Amino acid sequence: MLEASGQIVLLEPWFSNRTKSIVKSPKLYVADTGLLCALLNLRSEESLRQSPAVGAVWETFVFTQLRDRERRAGRTGSLFFWRDRTREVDFVVDTGGRLELFEAKWTELPDVGDTVNLDFVRNVVGKSRVDAGAAVARTPNGFPFSNGFRAIPVTELG
């Protein structure tokens, strides 16, 4: 009922034949970060910053922004996540076999270490299939990392 009414969204995993031991159960997101904060009793910016759930709230916000971006582009069924037993990439956008990889990071200054899982997946699926990858963070401006990925503010997802 919650999914049918748009209150929650089940995000399906992305996988290919090259990957083994992939988690194939969906991730659940609350469709509205305001509702999520209310459910977590986060009533102020300060309570959000101090909450152990701040990373999950940020990931949910990035999810909603990516989902809206894909809808505006007329693409449905293009947004996924990737996870095996030990690693996870928060979001995979698959547009006709070409991939964009995203990690949601609650930080103002992400570093190359925040893209380790992006690099792992890029190597697993093949570098030629990955068009771009980024750590989506609270940074005011985007900047490149030495491994070819970028740090971007959420506003660059538009």
Backbone as CSV, one residue per row, in Angstrom:
resi,resn,N_x,N_y,N_z,CA_x,CA_y,CA_z,C_x,C_y,C_z
1,MET,0.815,-1.173,0.000,0.000,0.000,0.000,0.874,1.257,0.000
2,LEU,1.937,1.228,0.796,2.822,2.398,0.841,3.518,2.620,-0.500
3,GLU,3.888,1.541,-1.167,4.508,1.679,-2.478,3.486,2.156,-3.510
4,ALA,2.303,1.580,-3.486,1.260,1.961,-4.444,0.864,3.427,-4.287
5,SER,0.921,3.940,-3.064,0.539,5.335,-2.832,1.717,6.305,-3.004
6,GLY,2.890,5.783,-3.341,4.037,6.642,-3.593,4.767,7.102,-2.353
7,GLN,4.482,6.506,-1.199,5.156,6.906,0.036,6.544,6.291,0.162
8,ILE,6.698,5.089,-0.396,8.006,4.445,-0.427,8.309,4.021,-1.860
9,VAL,9.583,3.843,-2.137,10.038,3.398,-3.452,11.002,2.244,-3.225
10,LEU,10.824,1.169,-3.982,11.764,0.061,-3.948,12.724,0.222,-5.117
11,LEU,13.991,0.368,-4.806,15.025,0.520,-5.823,15.641,-0.842,-6.081
12,GLU,15.591,-1.265,-7.333,16.081,-2.594,-7.708,17.601,-2.580,-7.899
13,PRO,18.245,-3.723,-7.673,19.695,-3.799,-7.901,20.022,-3.929,-9.378
14,TRP,21.178,-3.427,-9.751,21.699,-3.608,-11.097,22.727,-4.715,-11.030
15,PHE,22.713,-5.600,-11.995,23.734,-6.641,-12.042,23.939,-7.091,-13.470
16,SER,25.105,-7.685,-13.689,25.428,-8.223,-15.009,25.935,-9.646,-14.835
17,ASN,26.121,-10.329,-15.911,26.609,-11.701,-15.849,28.053,-11.785,-15.369
18,ARG,28.781,-10.674,-15.427,30.182,-10.676,-14.991,30.325,-10.694,-13.475
19,THR,29.290,-10.310,-12.774,29.394,-10.178,-11.325,28.770,-11.380,-10.639
20,LYS,29.408,-11.797,-9.567,28.921,-12.934,-8.799,28.595,-12.463,-7.383
21,SER,27.787,-13.226,-6.711,27.428,-12.941,-5.314,26.800,-11.567,-5.150
22,ILE,26.003,-11.170,-6.103,25.342,-9.880,-6.051,24.071,-9.990,-5.218
23,VAL,23.829,-8.995,-4.405,22.579,-8.915,-3.662,21.483,-8.547,-4.648
24,LYS,20.392,-9.308,-4.648,19.340,-9.083,-5.632,18.022,-8.639,-5.016
25,SER,18.023,-8.284,-3.740,16.808,-7.762,-3.126,16.823,-6.241,-3.198
26,PRO,15.659,-5.611,-3.345,15.611,-4.152,-3.517,15.907,-3.392,-2.225
27,LYS,16.289,-2.117,-2.390,16.451,-1.200,-1.266,15.176,-0.382,-1.146
28,LEU,14.793,-0.069,0.060,13.586,0.709,0.306,13.966,2.143,0.647
29,TYR,13.317,3.085,-0.038,13.494,4.511,0.247,12.145,5.126,0.564
30,VAL,12.115,5.998,1.561,10.946,6.842,1.781,11.001,7.896,0.680
31,ALA,9.901,8.127,0.007,9.882,8.969,-1.186,10.053,10.454,-0.890
32,ASP,9.918,10.866,0.343,9.985,12.282,0.693,10.899,12.442,1.900
33,THR,11.948,13.251,1.764,12.884,13.410,2.875,12.249,14.136,4.067
34,GLY,11.283,15.000,3.811,10.573,15.653,4.922,9.826,14.645,5.758
35,LEU,9.144,13.714,5.108,8.450,12.644,5.828,9.450,11.770,6.568
36,LEU,10.566,11.448,5.926,11.587,10.645,6.593,12.089,11.333,7.851
37,CYS,12.370,12.616,7.764,12.835,13.358,8.947,11.771,13.382,10.039
38,ALA,10.517,13.537,9.652,9.437,13.515,10.643,9.360,12.150,11.323
39,LEU,9.482,11.090,10.559,9.445,9.737,11.132,10.621,9.487,12.073
40,LEU,11.758,10.114,11.770,12.944,9.983,12.617,12.986,11.014,13.747
41,ASN,11.944,11.848,13.826,11.846,12.899,14.838,12.998,13.902,14.728
42,LEU,13.376,14.218,13.497,14.407,15.220,13.248,13.707,16.518,12.892
43,ARG,13.589,17.397,13.861,12.777,18.603,13.713,13.576,19.867,13.400
44,SER,14.903,19.754,13.377,15.726,20.927,13.091,16.976,20.486,12.342
45,GLU,17.628,21.467,11.746,18.882,21.172,11.045,19.917,20.631,12.027
46,GLU,19.939,21.178,13.219,20.899,20.726,14.226,20.640,19.278,14.632
47,SER,19.378,18.903,14.815,19.092,17.507,15.179,19.447,16.570,14.031
48,LEU,19.287,17.028,12.793,19.704,16.219,11.649,21.214,16.017,11.664
49,ARG,21.962,17.093,11.844,23.434,17.010,11.844,23.957,16.079,12.929
50,GLN,23.272,15.998,14.061,23.719,15.167,15.175,23.184,13.744,15.113
51,SER,22.284,13.480,14.205,21.638,12.170,14.124,22.558,11.123,13.499
52,PRO,22.533,9.902,14.027,23.271,8.816,13.365,22.663,8.458,12.001
53,ALA,21.469,8.947,11.719,20.796,8.658,10.448,21.070,9.724,9.386
54,VAL,21.958,10.680,9.658,22.183,11.776,8.719,22.624,11.264,7.350
55,GLY,23.463,10.248,7.311,23.908,9.687,6.036,22.763,9.080,5.247
56,ALA,21.863,8.383,5.943,20.701,7.774,5.280,19.737,8.844,4.773
57,VAL,19.577,9.920,5.511,18.709,11.015,5.056,19.318,11.661,3.814
58,TRP,20.629,11.894,3.823,21.293,12.469,2.650,21.168,11.531,1.446
59,GLU,21.383,10.242,1.653,21.245,9.275,0.562,19.824,9.294,-0.003
60,THR,18.838,9.406,0.864,17.446,9.489,0.411,17.220,10.757,-0.411
61,PHE,17.791,11.869,0.027,17.657,13.126,-0.717,18.302,13.008,-2.095
62,VAL,19.501,12.440,-2.157,20.181,12.254,-3.445,19.354,11.326,-4.330
63,PHE,18.791,10.278,-3.750,17.924,9.370,-4.511,16.762,10.130,-5.142
64,THR,16.095,10.972,-4.368,14.941,11.693,-4.913,15.362,12.634,-6.035
65,GLN,16.547,13.235,-5.910,17.033,14.132,-6.958,17.365,13.364,-8.237
66,LEU,18.008,12.217,-8.094,18.320,11.391,-9.265,17.058,10.842,-9.914
67,ARG,16.099,10.423,-9.101,14.840,9.897,-9.639,14.108,10.993,-10.419
68,ASP,14.080,12.205,-9.879,13.454,13.323,-10.591,14.194,13.639,-11.886
69,ARG,15.513,13.595,-11.850,16.307,13.844,-13.060,15.972,12.823,-14.147
70,GLU,15.892,11.562,-13.775,15.591,10.509,-14.741,14.169,10.656,-15.292
71,ARG,13.237,11.030,-14.446,11.857,11.264,-14.911,11.791,12.407,-15.904
72,ARG,12.487,13.515,-15.583,12.492,14.670,-16.497,13.101,14.310,-17.849
73,ALA,14.050,13.395,-17.852,14.685,12.963,-19.098,13.839,11.926,-19.833
74,GLY,12.703,11.554,-19.240,11.828,10.573,-19.871,12.314,9.151,-19.727
75,ARG,13.195,8.925,-18.760,13.732,7.580,-18.554,13.124,6.984,-17.296
76,THR,12.414,5.904,-17.455,11.919,5.160,-16.306,12.629,3.816,-16.303
77,GLY,12.868,3.304,-15.140,13.556,2.029,-15.037,15.045,2.113,-15.311
78,SER,15.624,3.297,-15.159,17.058,3.456,-15.427,17.887,3.595,-14.150
79,LEU,17.247,3.709,-12.997,17.945,3.962,-11.740,17.982,2.699,-10.894
80,PHE,19.184,2.332,-10.449,19.414,1.116,-9.683,20.444,1.386,-8.591
81,PHE,20.784,0.345,-7.832,21.937,0.359,-6.949,22.728,-0.899,-7.238
82,TRP,23.945,-0.975,-6.729,24.789,-2.159,-6.907,25.354,-2.553,-5.555
83,ARG,25.277,-3.851,-5.235,25.825,-4.330,-3.961,26.244,-5.784,-4.102
84,ASP,27.417,-6.104,-3.568,27.783,-7.504,-3.394,27.899,-7.748,-1.897
85,ARG,28.592,-8.767,-1.495,28.650,-9.089,-0.053,29.375,-8.046,0.785
86,THR,30.288,-7.314,0.186,31.113,-6.388,0.971,31.090,-4.943,0.487
87,ARG,30.630,-4.692,-0.727,30.689,-3.339,-1.294,29.327,-2.909,-1.804
88,GLU,29.161,-1.584,-1.859,27.916,-1.044,-2.397,28.205,0.258,-3.138
89,VAL,27.504,0.443,-4.245,27.445,1.731,-4.928,26.001,2.187,-4.798
90,ASP,25.807,3.373,-4.243,24.460,3.832,-3.913,23.542,3.869,-5.123
91,PHE,24.035,4.391,-6.260,23.155,4.555,-7.413,23.889,4.256,-8.714
92,VAL,23.219,3.514,-9.563,23.694,3.209,-10.909,22.597,3.663,-11.864
93,VAL,22.956,4.530,-12.796,22.020,4.949,-13.842,22.448,4.225,-15.114
94,ASP,21.546,3.410,-15.645,21.815,2.616,-16.840,20.990,3.169,-17.992
95,THR,21.661,3.774,-18.945,20.980,4.303,-20.123,21.494,3.549,-21.333
96,GLY,20.796,2.505,-21.669,21.158,1.718,-22.844,22.486,1.018,-22.728
97,GLY,22.823,0.546,-21.538,24.081,-0.157,-21.344,25.250,0.717,-20.941
98,ARG,25.079,2.024,-20.997,26.096,2.968,-20.522,25.743,3.342,-19.091
99,LEU,26.738,3.379,-18.220,26.477,3.547,-16.798,27.035,4.853,-16.244
100,GLU,26.292,5.416,-15.299,26.768,6.487,-14.431,26.692,5.932,-13.015
101,LEU,27.735,6.148,-12.231,27.809,5.628,-10.865,27.854,6.795,-9.885
102,PHE,27.081,6.673,-8.796,27.019,7.752,-7.801,27.086,7.206,-6.383
103,GLU,27.841,7.882,-5.551,27.865,7.657,-4.114,27.341,8.914,-3.438
104,ALA,26.468,8.757,-2.465,25.963,9.882,-1.683,26.817,10.000,-0.420
105,LYS,27.449,11.143,-0.230,28.350,11.350,0.909,27.979,12.626,1.655
106,TRP,27.658,12.480,2.926,27.327,13.623,3.781,28.632,14.256,4.258
107,THR,29.230,15.004,3.406,30.456,15.717,3.741,30.532,16.948,2.855
108,GLU,31.266,17.936,3.307,31.481,19.120,2.483,32.760,19.001,1.664
109,LEU,33.625,18.068,2.042,34.889,17.909,1.340,35.170,16.418,1.099
110,PRO,34.527,15.843,0.100,34.796,14.437,-0.209,36.217,14.280,-0.750
111,ASP,36.747,13.068,-0.630,38.066,12.797,-1.187,38.017,11.535,-2.031
112,VAL,39.127,11.203,-2.640,39.186,10.071,-3.564,38.775,8.767,-2.881
113,GLY,38.970,8.673,-1.576,38.555,7.480,-0.825,37.055,7.252,-0.872
114,ASP,36.290,8.307,-1.123,34.833,8.176,-1.215,34.386,7.542,-2.523
115,THR,35.328,7.295,-3.428,34.992,6.705,-4.725,35.568,5.297,-4.895
116,VAL,36.041,4.693,-3.836,36.655,3.355,-3.913,35.683,2.343,-4.518
117,ASN,34.442,2.355,-4.073,33.470,1.396,-4.597,33.088,1.702,-6.044
118,LEU,33.086,2.971,-6.408,32.835,3.328,-7.806,33.929,2.731,-8.691
119,ASP,35.161,2.854,-8.243,36.286,2.316,-8.995,36.203,0.792,-9.092
120,PHE,35.812,0.145,-8.008,35.670,-1.307,-8.022,34.647,-1.735,-9.069
121,VAL,33.478,-1.121,-9.060,32.427,-1.493,-10.011,32.867,-1.176,-11.437
122,ARG,33.524,-0.048,-11.639,34.021,0.293,-12.971,34.956,-0.799,-13.487
123,ASN,35.804,-1.326,-12.627,36.713,-2.392,-13.037,35.982,-3.708,-13.281
124,VAL,34.946,-3.987,-12.514,34.187,-5.228,-12.677,33.403,-5.236,-13.986
125,VAL,32.713,-4.152,-14.276,31.849,-4.124,-15.466,32.601,-3.716,-16.726
126,GLY,33.773,-3.149,-16.565,34.557,-2.698,-17.706,34.533,-1.193,-17.816
127,LYS,35.704,-0.606,-17.893,35.822,0.859,-17.922,35.074,1.472,-19.097
128,SER,34.982,0.741,-20.198,34.332,1.301,-21.383,32.827,1.463,-21.208
129,ARG,32.228,0.772,-20.230,30.778,0.887,-20.005,30.411,2.048,-19.088
130,VAL,31.370,2.570,-18.343,31.089,3.619,-17.359,31.401,4.983,-17.966
131,ASP,30.347,5.777,-18.171,30.505,7.125,-18.728,30.995,8.126,-17.689
132,ALA,30.519,7.980,-16.456,30.851,8.959,-15.427,30.596,8.361,-14.052
133,GLY,31.170,8.998,-13.065,30.933,8.609,-11.684,31.239,9.774,-10.776
134,ALA,30.528,9.842,-9.661,30.721,10.984,-8.772,30.311,10.659,-7.346
135,ALA,30.964,11.351,-6.429,30.533,11.401,-5.045,29.670,12.652,-4.927
136,VAL,28.389,12.462,-4.643,27.464,13.586,-4.507,27.508,14.027,-3.049
137,ALA,28.005,15.225,-2.835,28.255,15.686,-1.474,27.725,17.105,-1.284
138,ARG,27.936,17.637,-0.093,27.477,18.997,0.220,28.517,20.042,-0.153
139,THR,29.412,19.679,-1.019,30.434,20.605,-1.485,29.791,21.725,-2.302
140,PRO,30.285,22.959,-2.179,29.674,24.052,-2.939,29.994,23.993,-4.433
141,ASN,31.134,23.393,-4.793,31.558,23.329,-6.191,32.101,21.938,-6.502
142,GLY,31.883,21.508,-7.739,32.415,20.231,-8.161,33.909,20.312,-8.430
143,PHE,34.582,19.179,-8.311,36.007,19.106,-8.621,36.365,17.660,-8.946
144,PRO,37.428,17.465,-9.736,37.806,16.113,-10.148,38.686,15.415,-9.114
145,PHE,38.651,14.080,-9.158,39.574,13.250,-8.393,40.607,12.679,-9.357
146,SER,41.700,12.196,-8.829,42.784,11.666,-9.657,42.393,10.393,-10.412
147,ASN,41.340,9.694,-9.968,40.944,8.436,-10.607,39.903,8.627,-11.709
148,GLY,39.614,9.866,-12.077,38.668,10.136,-13.150,37.246,10.398,-12.686
149,PHE,36.953,10.149,-11.430,35.634,10.466,-10.886,35.631,11.915,-10.416
150,ARG,34.475,12.389,-9.972,34.332,13.772,-9.533,33.601,13.842,-8.207
151,ALA,33.789,14.939,-7.511,32.930,15.337,-6.404,31.973,16.366,-6.991
152,ILE,30.694,16.209,-6.721,29.725,17.181,-7.253,28.717,17.561,-6.172
153,PRO,28.249,18.810,-6.223,27.135,19.172,-5.342,25.855,18.576,-5.931
154,VAL,24.866,18.401,-5.086,23.612,17.799,-5.538,22.955,18.643,-6.623
155,THR,23.227,19.927,-6.667,22.650,20.799,-7.689,23.124,20.447,-9.091
156,GLU,24.247,19.757,-9.226,24.750,19.359,-10.544,24.023,18.146,-11.093
157,LEU,23.146,17.548,-10.319,22.398,16.392,-10.819,21.286,16.810,-11.773
158,GLY,20.864,18.076,-11.670,19.756,18.578,-12.463,19.987,18.494,-13.915
